């Protein structure tokens, strides 16, 4: 398995641990105000990262070079920043909304770069 695919799987499991921990926190506290952050961490962090890793594991030629590494960094930075800032915003701090917006765009840029990886020809 390419090292980048393995890195995506490791990152995905860390996002899953964070997402489940947040879900447990909401359940114990009875405060579900941050459910949006919980959903984004689980879907964009756990599920999408695992899918990116699976694709790269099945297409190892697409996991080499600068673009896939750059895409990983941009995507993970975006999701991590968005998850944290969304949690802070939904906890009653609306002033951080610009950080949520910018990190959403960074995450989207990571998704668009992954689309480029999917559509570009494999290296031989």
C-alpha positions as CSV (number, residue, x, y, z in Angstrom):
1,X,0.0,0.0,0.0
2,X,1.4,3.5,-0.8
3,X,2.5,5.4,2.2
4,X,0.1,8.2,1.4
5,X,-2.9,5.8,1.4
6,X,-1.7,4.6,4.8
7,X,-1.4,8.1,6.0
8,X,-4.9,8.8,5.0
9,X,-6.2,5.8,6.9
10,X,-4.2,6.9,10.0
11,X,-5.6,10.4,9.7
12,X,-9.2,9.0,9.2
13,X,-9.0,6.9,12.4
14,X,-7.9,10.0,14.4
15,X,-10.8,12.0,13.0
16,X,-13.1,9.1,14.0
17,X,-11.8,9.1,17.5
18,X,-12.3,12.9,17.7
19,X,-15.8,12.6,16.2
20,X,-16.9,9.8,18.6
21,X,-15.4,11.6,21.5
22,X,-17.4,14.7,20.6
23,X,-20.5,12.6,20.3
24,X,-20.0,11.1,23.7
25,X,-19.4,14.6,25.1
26,X,-22.7,15.8,23.7
27,X,-24.5,12.7,25.0
28,X,-23.1,13.1,28.5
29,X,-23.7,16.8,28.7
30,X,-27.1,16.7,27.1
31,X,-26.0,19.7,25.0
32,X,-26.3,18.9,21.3
33,X,-25.5,22.4,20.0
34,X,-22.3,21.3,18.3
35,X,-23.9,18.4,16.3
36,X,-22.9,20.2,13.1
37,X,-19.2,20.0,14.1
38,X,-19.6,16.3,15.1
39,X,-21.1,15.5,11.7
40,X,-18.4,17.4,9.7
41,X,-15.6,15.8,11.7
42,X,-17.1,12.3,11.1
43,X,-18.1,12.7,7.4
44,X,-15.3,14.9,6.1
45,X,-12.6,13.7,8.5
46,X,-13.3,10.0,9.0
47,X,-15.4,8.9,5.9
48,X,-13.9,11.0,3.2
49,X,-10.3,10.6,4.4
50,X,-10.8,6.8,4.4
51,X,-12.3,6.9,0.9
52,X,-9.4,9.0,-0.3
53,X,-7.0,6.4,1.2
54,X,-8.9,3.5,-0.3
55,X,-8.8,5.1,-3.8
56,X,-5.0,5.7,-3.5
57,X,-4.5,2.1,-2.2
58,X,-6.3,0.8,-5.2
59,X,-4.5,3.2,-7.6
60,X,-0.9,3.4,-6.2
61,X,0.4,5.2,-9.3
62,X,-1.9,8.1,-8.4
63,X,-0.4,8.3,-4.9
64,X,3.1,9.5,-6.0
65,X,4.4,12.9,-6.7
66,X,3.9,16.4,-5.3
67,X,0.2,16.9,-6.1
68,X,-1.1,14.0,-4.0
69,X,1.0,15.1,-1.0
70,X,0.0,18.7,-1.4
71,X,-3.7,17.6,-1.7
72,X,-3.4,15.6,1.5
73,X,-1.9,18.6,3.4
74,X,-4.5,21.1,2.1
75,X,-7.4,18.8,2.8
76,X,-6.4,17.7,6.3
77,X,-5.6,21.3,7.3
78,X,-9.0,22.5,6.0
79,X,-11.0,19.7,7.7
80,X,-9.1,20.1,11.0
81,X,-9.4,23.8,11.1
82,X,-13.1,23.7,10.0
83,X,-14.0,21.1,12.6
84,X,-12.4,23.0,15.5
85,X,-13.7,26.4,14.4
86,X,-17.2,25.1,13.7
87,X,-17.2,23.6,17.2
88,X,-16.2,27.0,18.7
89,X,-18.8,28.8,16.6
90,X,-21.6,26.5,17.5
91,X,-20.6,26.7,21.2
92,X,-21.7,30.3,21.1
93,X,-18.8,32.2,19.5
94,X,-20.1,33.7,16.3
95,X,-17.1,35.9,15.8
96,X,-15.1,32.9,14.5
97,X,-17.4,32.4,11.5
98,X,-14.9,33.9,9.0
99,X,-12.4,31.1,10.1
100,X,-15.2,28.5,9.4
101,X,-15.8,30.0,6.0
102,X,-12.1,30.2,5.0
103,X,-11.4,26.6,6.3
104,X,-14.5,25.4,4.3
105,X,-13.0,26.9,1.2
106,X,-9.6,25.3,2.0
107,X,-11.3,21.9,2.4
108,X,-13.2,22.4,-0.9
109,X,-9.8,23.2,-2.6
110,X,-8.5,19.8,-1.2
111,X,-11.6,18.1,-2.7
112,X,-11.0,19.8,-6.0
113,X,-7.4,18.7,-6.0
114,X,-8.4,15.1,-5.3
115,X,-10.8,15.4,-8.4
116,X,-7.7,16.4,-10.4
117,X,-5.8,13.4,-9.1
118,X,-8.7,11.1,-10.1
119,X,-9.0,12.5,-13.6
120,X,-5.3,12.9,-14.4
121,X,-3.6,10.0,-16.1
122,X,-1.7,7.6,-13.8
123,X,2.1,7.9,-13.7
124,X,3.8,5.0,-15.4
